[in-house]
Amino acid sequence: MVEEFESALAAGQGVEHAVAVSSGTAAVHLALHALDVGPGDEVIVPAHTFIGSASPVTYLGARPVFADVTPDTHCLDPDSVKSLLTGRTKAIVAVHINGCAADMKALSAVGAAAGVPVIEDMAQALGTGIGGRPVGGFGDLACVSLFEQKVITSGGEGGAVLTNNPAYAERVRRLRSHGEGPIEGRPGLIWAHEVGYNYRLTSVQAAVGLAQHARLGAMVEARRRNAARLSERLVGVDGLELPVEPEGTVHAFWKYVVRVVPAAGRPPAAEIAATLRSRGVPVLLRYPFPLHKQPAFAEHQGVSLPVAERLSQELLALPSHPGLAKGHLDHVADEVRRAVSA
């Protein structure tokens, strides 16, 4: 069942190999390990993302280097990445945040010029596309999350590593299962070629994932339809920037995120969120603490990443999941309009 799910996932993302694992964070860990990231190495990661994009760097004894993001897509800024490259840079992690495609053409060019591989973190981006192709095949490896809140799930937790490189796929497959694999010349026997992990996906989880994967297109379309409805109702609201869909891309809208533009007399985003929650609309700031400002990465506190820092206090994630009907969405939009204009 696991292999059947892997085949479906690989075919759906247009890549040669998919290796199912126990979580999206495990996928990032294994992708980095497959690239031999280790002590003394640096890995460039956006500051505006979930900690699971960065924490696996430290598991391997390497150092995350936090980069800024673009003000419109909130994805990794290629210029910021370029400015941070050193002889110690071992990988670049490009996150397709909220389902919005990162600029893979520019990021891949930056990586290629420096000889640094690019990992796509598409934990939030099943259903996202660039130039008619699904994300996942633009980098050297890609990481999927199947957590219960993601676009599709494998029943609570789960993930996968995608790649077109057979050597990477083989190593990830071995590492997810204690580093064990066949012994050449000794059929039927296995041993541990290296120390690995218990990062396997179970057959039961794979069965759930397979059933969910069959509905991926419909669920993404529902998210896009709900996002369009919110945009239709919120367009023109003074002080509110709506999410963008870069030309030539498809946004999966795992999250529908708006920016509250600061202005005299306008409540800040945190206050608007609190007002909306008091009225029964579950709205939160989107990543209110950039990774480099969190205690886990205290050594980076002095780093200045102005866009990520500004966005942390200005972005709101609005309810938009596929289970919401038009009436729910209209209520959300009406309450947001009312709170922003207060």
N, C-alpha and C positions, 0 to 999 in steps of 0.2 A: 504493500500500500504506500509506503514511503517513496519508493522509486516511481510509482505511478503519479504521485503528487509532484515529485521533482520534475518529471517529464512534462506534466501539464504546465507547471510554472515556467520552465525553461522555454517551452514553445510559446507561451503567452507573452513572454518578455523578449522573444526573439534572440535568445542566447543559446549557446551550445550546452552549457552545464548549469544545473541548479543543485545545490547541496542543502538539504533541509536540516535545520538546527533548532535548538531549544528556545532561542529568543533573538530579537534584533540586536541586543547588546552582544550576545555570543557571536552573532554573524560579524559584527565589526571587529571583535577580538580575533576571530579566526582569519578574517581577511588581512588584518595587520600582521598576524603571525605568519601567514603564507608569504608575505613580503619580507619576512625576516626582520621585522622591526624589533629593536632591542635596546639595551642600555646605551646611552650616548646619542641615540637617534632623536630626531624631532619630527613631529607630525603636525601639519597645519590643519586646524579645525575652526569652523566659525564659532564666534562667541555667542551668537543668537541661535541656540538649538537646545535639544534635550541633552542631559549629561551623558547619556549612553553613547553619544557620538565621540566623546572625549575620554571617558574613564578607561576604556580598554587600552588606550595608549599607555596609561600608567601601569596597567596590569603587566605589561611587557618590559617595564623599567625604562620606557622612553619618556620624552617630555612633550606634552601638547603645547603648541604655539597658536595662540588665538588670533584669528583674523577678523576683520570687520565685514559687514554685509552691505548690500546695496539698499538704498532707501526705498526703492519701489518694490522689488521682489522679496526682499529680506533674506535673500540667498547669499552665499559666499561671493565676496567681491574679488574678481580676478586681479585687480590692481593691488589690493591689500595683500593677496597671496604672493604676488610677484615681489613685493617689498620685503617679505619675510623669509624668502628662500635663503638657505645657507648650505654649506657643504654637508651639514648634518641632517638636512631634510630628507626623510625616507619615504614620506607619502603625504598626499593631500586628501582630506575627506570633504567631499562636496555634498552638502545636504539639500535635497529638494524639499524645502521647508513648506509645511502646510499643504503639500501637493502641488506647489508652484515649481516649475522646472528651473534649476540653476543654469547658468550660462555655460553649458558643457563645451561648446566650441572654444570659447576663450580660456576656460580652465584647463581643458586638455592641451591647448597650445602652450600655456604657461608650464604645465607639467612636462610636456614633451621637450620643450626647449631646455629644461633643467635636468632632464633624464629622471624625473620623479613620477612614479605611478599615481593615478587618481582613483580613489574609491568613491563610488556613488553611495551615499546613505539615502536610500529610498524607503526608509521606514514609514514615511508619511505619503508615499507617492505611487502606490500601485494604481494604475489608471492614468498616470501622467505621461505625456508624450512630447517629443521634440521632432519636428520635421516629418511627421507621419510615422515615427518609430516610438515604441514604448521606451521609457527610461530603463536603465539596467545594463545596456550594452554599449554605453558611451565611454565608461571608464575601464580600468583594468579589472576591477572587481566591483560588485554591487552588493548591498546589504538590505534585506527585506525584513520587516517586522510583521508578525502575525498576532500581535497582542490583541486582547479582546476589544479594545476601542479603535483599532485600526480599520482601514478600508475593508479588509476581510480578515478573518481570524482562523486559527487552527484550534480554537476551543479554550482560549485563555492566554496561553503563551505560545511562542513559536517564532521561527524566522528562517532565513535562507541566505546563502551566499550564491551569487550569480557570477559567471565568468565565461569568456570564450577561450580561456587559456587552460588546456587540459592538465598541465602541471599544477597550476593553482588549485584546480578542482580536486585533483587526486590528493593533494596535501591537506586541503580543508576537510575532505571526506575522512582522511586518516586521523587528523587532529580532533575531530568531533567525537571520536570513539577511542579515547585513551592512547592515541598514537599507534594503534594496532593495525596491521595489514598483513597480507600474504607473504610467505617466505619464498623467495625465488628458488625454484628447483625442488621444493618440498610441498607438493600439492596437498591441500586440505589443512595445512598448518598455518597459524598466524603467530606473530609476536609483536612487541611494541618497538617500532622503529625509532620512536622518539617519545618523550613525555607529552601526552595530550590531555584532553578534557572529556568530561561526560556531558557533551552538548548535543546529544541525540534528540531527534523528534520521535515521538512514539507513533505506532501504527494507528492508534485511535485518533491522535491529533491530526495525522495525515489524512485520515478519512474525512474529518471535519473540514480540513483545509481544502480538500478536493471538491467537496460539495459547495463550499463557499466560493472557490475559484470559478466554478461554473456560473456563478451569479455576479462575478466581478463587473462585467460590462453594465449590467442593469443597475448595480449599486452605485457605480461611478456616475452613470447618467442621472440617477436620482439626486446625487449630491450636486451635480452641475445644474440641474433644474432648480433645486432649492437655492443655490447660490445666485442664479439668474433672477429668481423671484426677489431675493433680498436686495440685490443691486437695483432692480427696477423700482423698488419701494424706497430705497435710500439715496438714489442718485439726486444730486442737487442739494443735499443737506449741508448747510454751511458748517465748515469746520470738520467734515468727515471725509477721509480719503478711503475709497473702496479698493478691494484687492484687484491687482492687475493680472492679466494673462498675456505674457510676452508673445509678440507676433511669432507665428509658426509653432506654438506650443499648445498643449492641452493641459489645463489645470484640473487635477482630480478633486480639489476642494475638500481635502480631509478636514481642514479647518477653514472657516470663513472669517478672515481677520481684517478689521478696519483700523484705521489710524485716526485718533483724535488730535487735530492740529491745535497746538496751544495758542491761546489768544486771551487778551484781557477780557475779563468778564465771563469766560467760558470755563465750566468746571473741568478739572483735569480728568484724565481717563480713569484713574483709580476711584475718584468720587462718582463718576458716571456709572462705573461697574457696580459700586456699592448701592447706588440708587436703583439700578435695574434689578439687582438681586432682591432688594427690599420689596420690589413689585412682582417678584416671582419669575423673573427672567434670569436664568443661570448664565451669567457673563463674568469672565475673569480677564485680568491682564494677561497678555500672551508673553510668556517668558519674562517676568518682571525683574529677574536677576540674571544679567549676562554671566556666562560661565566664569569669566575671569574676575568677577566680583564676588564669587561664592567662596565660603571657607575652604572647601575641598581643594581649591586652586589658589590658596593664599599667596603663593609666591608671584602670582600674576597680577595682584591687586593694583600695582602701579601702572599697568599698561593702559594706554588711552585708545579706546575704540569708539569714537564719538557716535557713529550711526547706531551701533548695537546698544550703546548706553542710552541714547535718546529714545529709540524704539521701545526699550524695556518699560518706559513710563507712558507710552502713547498708544500701544496696541491693545485692542480688545478682540477676543474670540467670541463670536456670536453663535448661538445654536443654529445648526443647519443640517443635522444628520438626516439620513433618508426616511426615518420614521415620522418626520414632521410634515403635516399637511399645510396647504396654502393658508388656512386660517391661523395656524400656529405661527407661520413665518410672517404673516401680515401683522400679527400681534407683536412679535419681536421687533419688527421694523418700526411700528408705530411708537413703541415704548422707547426705542433707541432715539428716534427723532425727537421725542418729547424730552428725554433726559439731556441730550446734547444741546438742545435749544433753551434749556432752563436758565 
